[in-house]
Amino acid sequence: MHMVHSGILRAFGADLRRFLGAALGNRFSAFATGMVVTALLQSSTATGLLVTSFTAGGMLALVPALAVMLGANVGTTLVVQVLSFDISAAAPLLLVVGVIAFRRGARTRTRDLGRVAIGLGLMLLALHILLGSLAPAENAPAVRTLLQAATTQPLLNLAIGALLAWAAHSSVAVVVMVMSLAYSNFLTPVAVLALVLGANLGSAINPVLEGGSGANPATRRLPLGNLCIRLFGCLVALPFLAKIAGLLQMLEPNPARQAADFHSLFNLALAASFIVPLAPIARLLERLLPERRETADLGQPLHLDPAALGTPSVALTCAAREVLHLGDTVEAMLRQTMTALIADDRKLVDEIERMDNAVDKLDEAVKLYVTEITRNSLAEQDAHRAMEIISFSINLEHIGDIIDKNLMELAAKKIKRRLKFSSEGEAELRAFHQRVLDNLKLALGVFMSGDVTIARQLVREKVPVREAERAAAENHLARLREGRPESIETSSLHLDVLRDLKRIHSHICSAAYPVLEAAGELQPSRLKERRVRKLPVAPTGGEAPPQQG
């Protein structure tokens, strides 16, 4: 199952994420989307991680997110339905095709799909071996006595099923095991249904526990809502298991098929019961788990979820969100830089230094997190995104260093010497600073959206900024020639501020290059081709060329 899940994610992870993001307009389309994506991934946990990243980032409301999880719970039942039929003859074919594709595939996606085929083949083979191994033990008295004693209490069976699913991180694996036990008549029909209920409950526990006590409580709204819905369904169904088992026996004599059908019907019933009243449930969860806003430690990462490292596309989304958090800090530093320079605010200079230390910590955390992601083989698109994230994070960290080590040093020097810019010089610096700040916001938009048009707009800003810097420097030199006292005193300071802001702008524009390169819209070089004069070639026979007079 892990091979199927990881193979699908590596082959189609980025595409699934885009599909998931585009199809969440309302709760019904969100339900269908969750069902389709989870049927492919065979992991409602992976779908939950994807949706949680959207919800925590404010890109998706809690109501459609809960609808996705209802669909995800139904999606996990589809593979159980397939495995409930005797299709073990397909196992050798899947294994052979999978091995050939994995070992001989020329493209990364072909190898990933080979991994999926191997995983499916191993699942079918394991189920076939399990059924064959259990058959001789069916008549063993000790085994029957033990199982009868353990399966007389439905509540105990539910707890056992939940514990097994929690340990296996998969409801499908536990339900398939219960199907094999039911087929071999090891379990009573009521015990089978109770274990299936427990498997559904147990698979919803892990996402809640993995949220961590120190994380933002708002990020646990979705997994907790999913767990509460499943727990409610288990408590309602538990008293009626005997009647449900009787009805299923009349409709389907095969015990394995009974388990698979109950698994599907239970999740469909939950979806039908809760798809309409999701709004009040979401409001209750928002009251119970309010958004926590902590600003004490700016260098503490907010979005680098260790639980997402096994899902590269989700982990890259977490890393990108953390880089945006880093970018917000750098933007705040840059915005306050001019205030510190003009208003001679010593406290603000110290605050910007503290913010730069936080930027350094966040940059280091992002690089280590992305390095962990790249330890596994990635699809080409994911590998390209990983390099984009690291590159932009490094450029933002360099901007923070220029602000702290250069501009704030200039501000401290200005405060110490009690210098003052001329009114014209101050206006020019403010205008130039505002232009650089606006382009930083543009760069954050390019990084987030990957929009080629915005990237081209950002690169086109390089020429106007260069001309504005030159014009400001020339205006300053003109004031020097006029003998303006303020300009004479702050000459070096004024030109250094312009230079550092221009350096910052160069790092800002770097965000556009990966996007333009991927779109094939970058030239190899800005240099013009030089025409090389060809010397006359000596004729054959060793004679020198005729001299030009």
Buried (B, 14 or more C-beta within 10 A) or exposed (E): BBBBBBBBBBBBBBEBBEBBBEBBEEBEBBBBBBBBBBBBBBBBBBBBBBBBBBBBBEEBBBBBBBBBBBBBBBBBBBBBEEBBEEBBEEBEEBBEBBBEBBEEBEEBBBBBBBBBBBBBBBBBBBBBEBBEEBEEEEEEEEEBEEBEEEBEBBEBBBBBBBBBBBEBBBBBBBBBBBBBBBBBBBBBBBBBBBBBBBBBBBBBBBBBEBBEEEBBBBBBBBBBBBBBBBBEBBEEBBEEBEEBBEEBEEEBEBBBBBBBBBBBBBBBEBBEBBBEEBEEBBEEBEEEBEEEEEEEEBBBBBBBBEBBBBBBBBBBBBBBBBBBBBBEBBBBBBEBBBBBBBEBBEEBBEBBBEBBEBBBBBBBBBBEBBEBBBEEBBBEBBBBBBEBBBBBBBBBBBBBBBBBEBBBEBBBEBBEEEBBBBEBBBEBBBEBBEBBBEBBEBBBBBBBEBBBEBBBBBBEBBEEBEEBBEEBBEBBBEBEEEEBEBBEBBBEBBBBBBBBBBBBBBBBBBBBBBBBEBEEBBEEEEEEEEEEEEEEEEEEEEEEEEEEE
